Amino acid sequence: MAEDTNPAAGTNSGAAPAQNQGPEFAIQKLFIKDVSFESPGAPAVFLKEWKGETNIQLNTQARRLNEQDEVFEVELALTVTTKSQDETAYLVEVKQAGVFVARGFPPEQQGHLLGAYCPNLLFPFAREVVADLVLKGGFPQMLLQPVNFDALYVQHQQERANQAAGQAGAPGPASA
């Protein structure tokens, strides 16, 4: 057999590109799935002294979009409630979502990818929506601090493991 010794020809000349054997991650789409802004006390809330106290709730979920491919929707739900003098000044709810491809990852890595890495990518977009809506609602600027989704994911996994261990060691329902 003759070998092609021309370096300009490349090793795959005329052949299909080599398949990637490693894990693959890609962002397909980022979008706002749902958004809501409420200011139940307006305009009276603007006439009172401002003493804002904010409560923030985060929730994430991931779901497979297609059984054949490893394509997932990850959703970050963010609820910001701010009260002034025990009266709700505003309530912002944002569901920021994305479609992600996650192929070839072991289950524990895929769980971390979908449960921490993807929400970390989505958070700045949700934070921007919240800041924009609060400002347009006539309230002082709302700057949400960064969130450590890696730590939240680890904490959630530990809670699940503790619950599973507690259920496995717990006696069954008592019979009367």
Secondary structure, DSSP 8 states (H G I E B T S, - for coil): ------GGG-SSTTS------S-EEEEEEEEEEEEEEE-TTTTGGGGS---EEEEEEEEEEEEEEETTTTEEEEEEEEEEEEEETTEEEEEEEEEEEEEEEEES--HHHHHHIIIIIHHHHHHHHHHHHHHHHHHHTT----------HHHHHHHHHHHHHHHHHHHHHS------
